[in-house]
Amino acid sequence: MTNQRLITLLKICIGLGLCLIMLGIYLHNFNESVEAMGVKGIIISAVCVAFGMALSLPTKMYLTFLLVKREADKQGSSE
């Protein structure tokens, strides 16, 4: 897998993670059917936020590492 494809995949994971976080917040704060479910509804919204965090945070760190490495390689080749 090339770096460009990997970066694209990581950006998709970040976007999906952020969407899951927003979905969890929406379910917890604004959806009445989840509120009517009681504890199960809270668990559903918490799982959405947890999976969103799991998708978005580690990929941000790895993506930052790749971009810093690419910048260092560009500076090393120009010198």
PASEBA-1860 file (N, C-alpha, C; in nm, 3 decimals):
! residues 79
1> MTNQRLIT> 0.085/-0.116/0.000/0.000/0.000/0.000/0.091/0.124/0.000 ~ 0.065/0.213/-0.090/0.147/0.334/-0.099/0.109/0.431/0.012 ~ 0.199/0.526/0.034/0.173/0.624/0.139/0.049/0.708/0.110 ~ 0.028/0.741/-0.016/-0.088/0.823/-0.052/-0.219/0.749/-0.022 ~ -0.224/0.621/-0.053/-0.345/0.542/-0.024/-0.364/0.527/0.127 ~ -0.253/0.509/0.200/-0.261/0.497/0.345/-0.311/0.626/0.408 ~ -0.262/0.738/0.360/-0.306/0.868/0.412/-0.455/0.888/0.383 ~ -0.498/0.851/0.264/-0.641/0.863/0.229/-0.725/0.775/0.320
9> LLKICIGL> -0.680/0.652/0.345/-0.752/0.562/0.434/-0.760/0.616/0.575 ~ -0.650/0.675/0.623/-0.650/0.733/0.757/-0.743/0.853/0.766 ~ -0.747/0.934/0.662/-0.839/1.048/0.663/-0.983/1.001/0.664 ~ -1.013/0.893/0.595/-1.149/0.837/0.597/-1.182/0.787/0.738 ~ -1.086/0.722/0.804/-1.109/0.675/0.941/-1.133/0.792/1.036 ~ -1.059/0.900/1.018/-1.081/1.019/1.102/-1.221/1.074/1.080 ~ -1.262/1.086/0.954/-1.396/1.137/0.924/-1.505/1.048/0.980 ~ -1.488/0.917/0.965/-1.587/0.823/1.019/-1.592/0.832/1.171
17> GLCLIMLG> -1.476/0.846/1.233/-1.472/0.859/1.379/-1.542/0.984/1.427 ~ -1.519/1.096/1.359/-1.585/1.220/1.398/-1.736/1.211/1.377 ~ -1.778/1.145/1.271/-1.922/1.126/1.248/-1.985/1.040/1.358 ~ -1.914/0.936/1.401/-1.967/0.852/1.510/-1.975/0.930/1.641 ~ -1.877/1.016/1.667/-1.882/1.098/1.787/-2.002/1.191/1.783 ~ -2.023/1.256/1.668/-2.138/1.346/1.655/-2.269/1.270/1.667 ~ -2.276/1.148/1.611/-2.396/1.067/1.623/-2.424/1.033/1.769 ~ -2.320/0.996/1.843/-2.337/0.964/1.984/-2.387/1.084/2.063
25> IYLHNFNE> -2.334/1.201/2.033/-2.379/1.323/2.102/-2.523/1.354/2.066 ~ -2.556/1.339/1.938/-2.696/1.362/1.896/-2.789/1.265/1.967 ~ -2.754/1.138/1.968/-2.840/1.039/2.032/-2.858/1.069/2.181 ~ -2.752/1.110/2.245/-2.759/1.133/2.389/-2.838/1.259/2.424 ~ -2.823/1.363/2.344/-2.883/1.492/2.381/-3.018/1.519/2.317 ~ -3.042/1.473/2.196/-3.158/1.520/2.121/-3.258/1.413/2.080 ~ -3.224/1.287/2.088/-3.313/1.181/2.041/-3.399/1.131/2.157 ~ -3.529/1.142/2.139/-3.620/1.103/2.246/-3.638/0.953/2.258
33> SVEAMGVK> -3.625/0.880/2.148/-3.641/0.735/2.156/-3.527/0.670/2.233 ~ -3.406/0.724/2.220/-3.293/0.672/2.298/-3.312/0.706/2.444 ~ -3.367/0.823/2.470/-3.395/0.863/2.609/-3.499/0.770/2.671 ~ -3.598/0.729/2.593/-3.702/0.641/2.644/-3.650/0.500/2.672 ~ -3.538/0.463/2.610/-3.481/0.330/2.631/-3.411/0.317/2.766 ~ -3.381/0.429/2.827/-3.318/0.425/2.959/-3.169/0.395/2.949 ~ -3.126/0.299/3.031/-2.983/0.267/3.038/-2.932/0.212/2.904 ~ -3.013/0.135/2.835/-2.971/0.082/2.705/-2.946/0.194/2.604
41> GIIISAVC> -3.025/0.297/2.610/-3.004/0.412/2.522/-2.875/0.485/2.553 ~ -2.844/0.497/2.681/-2.718/0.560/2.720/-2.600/0.476/2.672 ~ -2.613/0.346/2.684/-2.506/0.257/2.638/-2.487/0.269/2.488 ~ -2.595/0.278/2.412/-2.586/0.291/2.267/-2.513/0.420/2.229 ~ -2.550/0.530/2.292/-2.483/0.657/2.260/-2.338/0.656/2.305 ~ -2.309/0.592/2.418/-2.171/0.584/2.467/-2.085/0.497/2.376 ~ -2.142/0.391/2.320/-2.067/0.304/2.229/-2.034/0.380/2.101 ~ -2.127/0.460/2.053/-2.098/0.541/1.933/-1.982/0.637/1.958
49> VAFGMALS> -1.983/0.703/2.071/-1.875/0.796/2.104/-1.744/0.720/2.123 ~ -1.748/0.606/2.189/-1.626/0.529/2.215/-1.563/0.480/2.086 ~ -1.643/0.424/1.994/-1.588/0.379/1.867/-1.537/0.497/1.784 ~ -1.606/0.609/1.794/-1.560/0.729/1.723/-1.424/0.775/1.774 ~ -1.407/0.774/1.905/-1.277/0.810/1.963/-1.170/0.710/1.922 ~ -1.206/0.583/1.924/-1.108/0.480/1.887/-1.065/0.494/1.742 ~ -1.155/0.538/1.656/-1.118/0.555/1.515/-1.042/0.684/1.490 ~ -1.078/0.789/1.558/-1.021/0.918/1.521/-0.888/0.950/1.588
57> LPTKMYLT> -0.870/0.920/1.714/-0.750/0.965/1.784/-0.621/0.894/1.741 ~ -0.615/0.762/1.739/-0.489/0.699/1.699/-0.452/0.727/1.553 ~ -0.550/0.740/1.467/-0.518/0.768/1.328/-0.462/0.909/1.312 ~ -0.507/1.003/1.395/-0.449/1.138/1.390/-0.302/1.135/1.427 ~ -0.268/1.059/1.528/-0.127/1.051/1.568/-0.043/0.987/1.458 ~ -0.092/0.879/1.399/-0.017/0.811/1.293/-0.006/0.899/1.169 ~ -0.114/0.967/1.134/-0.112/1.056/1.019/-0.014/1.170/1.042 ~ -0.009/1.225/1.162/0.088/1.330/1.194/0.230/1.277/1.181
65> FLLVKREA> 0.254/1.155/1.228/0.386/1.094/1.215/0.425/1.080/1.069 ~ 0.334/1.034/0.985/0.364/1.019/0.842/0.394/1.153/0.776 ~ 0.317/1.255/0.809/0.339/1.385/0.748/0.470/1.448/0.793 ~ 0.507/1.432/0.920/0.634/1.484/0.969/0.750/1.410/0.902 ~ 0.736/1.280/0.887/0.840/1.200/0.821/0.856/1.242/0.675 ~ 0.745/1.267/0.607/0.750/1.309/0.467/0.819/1.446/0.455 ~ 0.787/1.537/0.547/0.849/1.670/0.545/0.999/1.660/0.572 ~ 1.038/1.574/0.663/1.181/1.555/0.693/1.254/1.495/0.572
73> DKQGSSE> 1.190/1.403/0.502/1.251/1.345/0.382/1.267/1.451/0.272 ~ 1.169/1.540/0.257/1.180/1.646/0.157/1.293/1.741/0.190 ~ 1.308/1.776/0.318/1.415/1.867/0.358/1.551/1.800/0.343 ~ 1.558/1.671/0.371/1.683/1.596/0.358/1.727/1.581/0.213 ~ 1.631/1.565/0.125/1.666/1.550/-0.018/1.701/1.683/-0.083 ~ 1.650/1.794/-0.031/1.678/1.924/-0.090/1.817/1.975/-0.049 ~ 1.870/1.923/0.059/2.003/1.969/0.105/2.113/1.896/0.041
END
